[in-house]
């Protein structure tokens, strides 16, 4: 079996982080004016200015955690235990 730099936990954390980033950016989108000229005050909603950036930043932080987290070494046989 190949030795990967990341374990299964790392990939799961990174996948969850990418989903959080996508959700954060999706929450920031929209709110434009229907005709392109008039002002829509919905662009300054609490969700777009506060909540969405926090969700996106948490996603970026979780990517860092997913990359830096050390994978657990679980040798399954005695031969593998003696190699280390």
VOLOMI-682834 format. One record per atom (N, C-alpha, C): atom name; x, y, z. Coordinates in nm, 3 decimals, always signed. Layout:
N
+---------+---------+---------+---------+
: koldren :       X :       Y :       Z :
+---------+---------+---------+---------+
:      CA :       X :       Y :       Z :
...
+---------+---------+---------+---------+
***
This chain:
84
+---------+---------+---------+---------+
: koldren :       X :       Y :       Z :
+---------+---------+---------+---------+
:       N :  +0.084 :  -0.119 :  +0.000 :
:      CA :  +0.000 :  +0.000 :  +0.000 :
:       C :  +0.088 :  +0.125 :  +0.000 :
:       N :  +0.047 :  +0.226 :  -0.073 :
:      CA :  +0.125 :  +0.349 :  -0.082 :
:       C :  +0.112 :  +0.429 :  +0.047 :
:       N :  +0.217 :  +0.503 :  +0.078 :
:      CA :  +0.214 :  +0.592 :  +0.194 :
:       C :  +0.171 :  +0.730 :  +0.147 :
:       N :  +0.054 :  +0.771 :  +0.190 :
:      CA :  +0.004 :  +0.904 :  +0.155 :
:       C :  +0.041 :  +1.002 :  +0.265 :
:       N :  +0.057 :  +1.127 :  +0.228 :
:      CA :  +0.089 :  +1.230 :  +0.327 :
:       C :  -0.031 :  +1.256 :  +0.419 :
:       N :  -0.151 :  +1.236 :  +0.366 :
:      CA :  -0.273 :  +1.260 :  +0.443 :
:       C :  -0.343 :  +1.129 :  +0.471 :
:       N :  -0.407 :  +1.124 :  +0.586 :
:      CA :  -0.489 :  +1.009 :  +0.619 :
:       C :  -0.634 :  +1.035 :  +0.582 :
:       N :  -0.719 :  +0.941 :  +0.614 :
:      CA :  -0.861 :  +0.953 :  +0.582 :
:       C :  -0.924 :  +1.073 :  +0.654 :
:       N :  -0.884 :  +1.094 :  +0.781 :
:      CA :  -0.936 :  +1.206 :  +0.858 :
:       C :  -0.903 :  +1.339 :  +0.793 :
:       N :  -0.780 :  +1.351 :  +0.740 :
:      CA :  -0.739 :  +1.474 :  +0.675 :
:       C :  -0.826 :  +1.505 :  +0.554 :
:       N :  -0.852 :  +1.403 :  +0.473 :
:      CA :  -0.935 :  +1.424 :  +0.355 :
:       C :  -1.078 :  +1.462 :  +0.392 :
:       N :  -1.130 :  +1.402 :  +0.497 :
:      CA :  -1.265 :  +1.436 :  +0.542 :
:       C :  -1.270 :  +1.580 :  +0.591 :
:       N :  -1.170 :  +1.622 :  +0.670 :
:      CA :  -1.167 :  +1.760 :  +0.719 :
:       C :  -1.157 :  +1.859 :  +0.603 :
:       N :  -1.074 :  +1.829 :  +0.506 :
:      CA :  -1.059 :  +1.919 :  +0.392 :
:       C :  -1.187 :  +1.925 :  +0.309 :
:       N :  -1.255 :  +1.812 :  +0.292 :
:      CA :  -1.381 :  +1.811 :  +0.218 :
:       C :  -1.488 :  +1.893 :  +0.289 :
:       N :  -1.497 :  +1.878 :  +0.421 :
:      CA :  -1.594 :  +1.957 :  +0.499 :
:       C :  -1.559 :  +2.106 :  +0.489 :
:       N :  -1.430 :  +2.137 :  +0.491 :
:      CA :  -1.388 :  +2.276 :  +0.480 :
:       C :  -1.426 :  +2.336 :  +0.345 :
:       N :  -1.408 :  +2.260 :  +0.239 :
:      CA :  -1.444 :  +2.310 :  +0.105 :
:       C :  -1.595 :  +2.334 :  +0.097 :
:       N :  -1.672 :  +2.246 :  +0.157 :
:      CA :  -1.818 :  +2.266 :  +0.159 :
:       C :  -1.853 :  +2.392 :  +0.237 :
:       N :  -1.788 :  +2.416 :  +0.350 :
:      CA :  -1.812 :  +2.538 :  +0.428 :
:       C :  -1.777 :  +2.663 :  +0.347 :
:       N :  -1.666 :  +2.659 :  +0.275 :
:      CA :  -1.626 :  +2.774 :  +0.194 :
:       C :  -1.730 :  +2.801 :  +0.085 :
:       N :  -1.777 :  +2.696 :  +0.020 :
:      CA :  -1.879 :  +2.712 :  -0.085 :
:       C :  -2.007 :  +2.769 :  -0.026 :
:       N :  -2.048 :  +2.719 :  +0.091 :
:      CA :  -2.169 :  +2.770 :  +0.156 :
:       C :  -2.151 :  +2.918 :  +0.191 :
:       N :  -2.034 :  +2.954 :  +0.245 :
:      CA :  -2.009 :  +3.093 :  +0.280 :
:       C :  -2.017 :  +3.186 :  +0.160 :
:       N :  -1.956 :  +3.146 :  +0.049 :
:      CA :  -1.962 :  +3.230 :  -0.070 :
:       C :  -2.102 :  +3.233 :  -0.130 :
:       N :  -2.175 :  +3.124 :  -0.122 :
:      CA :  -2.312 :  +3.123 :  -0.172 :
:       C :  -2.400 :  +3.215 :  -0.089 :
:       N :  -2.375 :  +3.220 :  +0.042 :
:      CA :  -2.453 :  +3.309 :  +0.128 :
:       C :  -2.424 :  +3.456 :  +0.098 :
:       N :  -2.304 :  +3.486 :  +0.048 :
:      CA :  -2.269 :  +3.624 :  +0.014 :
:       C :  -2.327 :  +3.668 :  -0.120 :
:       N :  -2.365 :  +3.576 :  -0.204 :
:      CA :  -2.408 :  +3.611 :  -0.339 :
:       C :  -2.552 :  +3.661 :  -0.340 :
:       N :  -2.589 :  +3.719 :  -0.451 :
:      CA :  -2.727 :  +3.765 :  -0.470 :
:       C :  -2.750 :  +3.905 :  -0.416 :
:       N :  -2.876 :  +3.944 :  -0.416 :
:      CA :  -2.914 :  +4.074 :  -0.360 :
:       C :  -2.902 :  +4.189 :  -0.456 :
:       N :  -2.885 :  +4.161 :  -0.583 :
:      CA :  -2.876 :  +4.269 :  -0.680 :
:       C :  -3.011 :  +4.332 :  -0.707 :
:       N :  -3.010 :  +4.444 :  -0.772 :
:      CA :  -3.136 :  +4.511 :  -0.805 :
:       C :  -3.199 :  +4.443 :  -0.926 :
:       N :  -3.332 :  +4.439 :  -0.930 :
:      CA :  -3.399 :  +4.369 :  -1.040 :
:       C :  -3.378 :  +4.435 :  -1.176 :
:       N :  -3.364 :  +4.568 :  -1.179 :
:      CA :  -3.349 :  +4.635 :  -1.308 :
:       C :  -3.206 :  +4.683 :  -1.333 :
:       N :  -3.117 :  +4.666 :  -1.238 :
:      CA :  -2.978 :  +4.706 :  -1.257 :
:       C :  -2.950 :  +4.851 :  -1.225 :
:       N :  -3.053 :  +4.930 :  -1.195 :
:      CA :  -3.034 :  +5.072 :  -1.168 :
:       C :  -3.076 :  +5.107 :  -1.026 :
:       N :  -3.185 :  +5.052 :  -0.979 :
:      CA :  -3.238 :  +5.089 :  -0.847 :
:       C :  -3.155 :  +5.024 :  -0.735 :
:       N :  -3.163 :  +5.085 :  -0.616 :
:      CA :  -3.087 :  +5.039 :  -0.500 :
:       C :  -3.166 :  +4.932 :  -0.425 :
:       N :  -3.099 :  +4.823 :  -0.388 :
:      CA :  -3.160 :  +4.718 :  -0.310 :
:       C :  -3.088 :  +4.712 :  -0.175 :
:       N :  -3.154 :  +4.752 :  -0.065 :
:      CA :  -3.087 :  +4.752 :  +0.065 :
:       C :  -3.055 :  +4.613 :  +0.118 :
:       N :  -3.104 :  +4.509 :  +0.052 :
:      CA :  -3.079 :  +4.372 :  +0.097 :
:       C :  -2.932 :  +4.332 :  +0.084 :
:       N :  -2.853 :  +4.409 :  +0.007 :
:      CA :  -2.711 :  +4.376 :  -0.006 :
:       C :  -2.637 :  +4.400 :  +0.125 :
:       N :  -2.695 :  +4.477 :  +0.215 :
:      CA :  -2.632 :  +4.505 :  +0.344 :
:       C :  -2.696 :  +4.425 :  +0.457 :
:       N :  -2.751 :  +4.309 :  +0.427 :
:      CA :  -2.815 :  +4.228 :  +0.530 :
:       C :  -2.710 :  +4.167 :  +0.623 :
:       N :  -2.753 :  +4.131 :  +0.742 :
:      CA :  -2.665 :  +4.071 :  +0.843 :
:       C :  -2.601 :  +3.942 :  +0.790 :
:       N :  -2.676 :  +3.866 :  +0.715 :
:      CA :  -2.625 :  +3.739 :  +0.661 :
:       C :  -2.507 :  +3.763 :  +0.567 :
:       N :  -2.518 :  +3.861 :  +0.480 :
:      CA :  -2.414 :  +3.883 :  +0.380 :
:       C :  -2.290 :  +3.952 :  +0.436 :
:       N :  -2.309 :  +4.036 :  +0.538 :
:      CA :  -2.196 :  +4.113 :  +0.588 :
:       C :  -2.126 :  +4.045 :  +0.704 :
:       N :  -2.198 :  +3.968 :  +0.787 :
:      CA :  -2.138 :  +3.910 :  +0.907 :
:       C :  -2.130 :  +3.757 :  +0.900 :
:       N :  -2.243 :  +3.692 :  +0.880 :
:      CA :  -2.249 :  +3.547 :  +0.892 :
:       C :  -2.171 :  +3.478 :  +0.780 :
:       N :  -2.192 :  +3.517 :  +0.657 :
:      CA :  -2.128 :  +3.450 :  +0.544 :
:       C :  -1.975 :  +3.459 :  +0.548 :
:       N :  -1.917 :  +3.576 :  +0.576 :
:      CA :  -1.770 :  +3.580 :  +0.586 :
:       C :  -1.716 :  +3.495 :  +0.701 :
:       N :  -1.788 :  +3.487 :  +0.812 :
:      CA :  -1.743 :  +3.403 :  +0.923 :
:       C :  -1.744 :  +3.257 :  +0.881 :
:       N :  -1.848 :  +3.214 :  +0.811 :
:      CA :  -1.856 :  +3.075 :  +0.764 :
:       C :  -1.741 :  +3.045 :  +0.667 :
:       N :  -1.713 :  +3.137 :  +0.576 :
:      CA :  -1.605 :  +3.116 :  +0.479 :
:       C :  -1.469 :  +3.112 :  +0.549 :
:       N :  -1.445 :  +3.200 :  +0.644 :
:      CA :  -1.317 :  +3.202 :  +0.715 :
:       C :  -1.301 :  +3.076 :  +0.799 :
:       N :  -1.409 :  +3.028 :  +0.861 :
:      CA :  -1.402 :  +2.901 :  +0.933 :
:       C :  -1.365 :  +2.787 :  +0.839 :
:       N :  -1.417 :  +2.791 :  +0.717 :
:      CA :  -1.382 :  +2.690 :  +0.618 :
:       C :  -1.234 :  +2.695 :  +0.583 :
:       N :  -1.181 :  +2.815 :  +0.564 :
:      CA :  -1.038 :  +2.828 :  +0.534 :
:       C :  -0.953 :  +2.782 :  +0.651 :
:       N :  -0.995 :  +2.813 :  +0.773 :
:      CA :  -0.921 :  +2.768 :  +0.892 :
:       C :  -0.925 :  +2.615 :  +0.903 :
:       N :  -1.039 :  +2.556 :  +0.869 :
:      CA :  -1.050 :  +2.411 :  +0.875 :
:       C :  -0.962 :  +2.343 :  +0.769 :
:       N :  -0.940 :  +2.409 :  +0.656 :
:      CA :  -0.847 :  +2.356 :  +0.556 :
:       C :  -0.707 :  +2.350 :  +0.615 :
:       N :  -0.668 :  +2.455 :  +0.686 :
:      CA :  -0.535 :  +2.458 :  +0.749 :
:       C :  -0.523 :  +2.345 :  +0.852 :
:       N :  -0.628 :  +2.327 :  +0.932 :
:      CA :  -0.627 :  +2.219 :  +1.031 :
:       C :  -0.619 :  +2.084 :  +0.962 :
:       N :  -0.694 :  +2.067 :  +0.855 :
:      CA :  -0.692 :  +1.941 :  +0.781 :
:       C :  -0.557 :  +1.910 :  +0.721 :
:       N :  -0.485 :  +2.013 :  +0.680 :
:      CA :  -0.353 :  +1.993 :  +0.622 :
:       C :  -0.249 :  +1.965 :  +0.731 :
:       N :  -0.256 :  +2.037 :  +0.841 :
:      CA :  -0.154 :  +2.025 :  +0.944 :
:       C :  -0.174 :  +1.908 :  +1.040 :
:       N :  -0.294 :  +1.854 :  +1.046 :
:      CA :  -0.321 :  +1.745 :  +1.139 :
:       C :  -0.241 :  +1.621 :  +1.099 :
:       N :  -0.173 :  +1.565 :  +1.196 :
:      CA :  -0.089 :  +1.448 :  +1.170 :
:       C :  -0.176 :  +1.324 :  +1.160 :
:       N :  -0.162 :  +1.246 :  +1.051 :
:      CA :  -0.244 :  +1.124 :  +1.040 :
:       C :  -0.201 :  +1.021 :  +1.143 :
:       N :  -0.298 :  +0.946 :  +1.190 :
:      CA :  -0.270 :  +0.843 :  +1.289 :
:       C :  -0.204 :  +0.723 :  +1.221 :
:       N :  -0.095 :  +0.675 :  +1.279 :
:      CA :  -0.028 :  +0.556 :  +1.227 :
:       C :  -0.086 :  +0.434 :  +1.297 :
:       N :  -0.146 :  +0.345 :  +1.219 :
:      CA :  -0.204 :  +0.224 :  +1.276 :
:       C :  -0.152 :  +0.103 :  +1.200 :
:       N :  -0.031 :  +0.055 :  +1.235 :
:      CA :  +0.018 :  -0.065 :  +1.168 :
:       C :  -0.068 :  -0.184 :  +1.205 :
:       N :  -0.095 :  -0.269 :  +1.106 :
:      CA :  -0.187 :  -0.380 :  +1.128 :
:       C :  -0.117 :  -0.511 :  +1.157 :
:       N :  +0.007 :  -0.526 :  +1.115 :
:      CA :  +0.076 :  -0.652 :  +1.136 :
:       C :  +0.204 :  -0.629 :  +1.216 :
:       N :  +0.261 :  -0.738 :  +1.268 :
:      CA :  +0.384 :  -0.729 :  +1.344 :
:       C :  +0.502 :  -0.684 :  +1.255 :
:       N :  +0.500 :  -0.725 :  +1.129 :
:      CA :  +0.607 :  -0.687 :  +1.038 :
:       C :  +0.609 :  -0.535 :  +1.018 :
:       N :  +0.492 :  -0.475 :  +1.006 :
:      CA :  +0.483 :  -0.330 :  +0.991 :
:       C :  +0.525 :  -0.258 :  +1.119 :
:       N :  +0.495 :  -0.318 :  +1.234 :
:      CA :  +0.533 :  -0.258 :  +1.361 :
:       C :  +0.685 :  -0.257 :  +1.375 :
:       N :  +0.751 :  -0.361 :  +1.328 :
:      CA :  +0.896 :  -0.371 :  +1.340 :
:       C :  +0.969 :  -0.279 :  +1.242 :
:       N :  +0.902 :  -0.238 :  +1.133 :
:      CA :  +0.964 :  -0.146 :  +1.037 :
:       C :  +0.985 :  -0.008 :  +1.099 :
:       N :  +0.892 :  +0.035 :  +1.182 :
:      CA :  +0.899 :  +0.168 :  +1.241 :
:       C :  +0.996 :  +0.172 :  +1.352 :
+---------+---------+---------+---------+
***
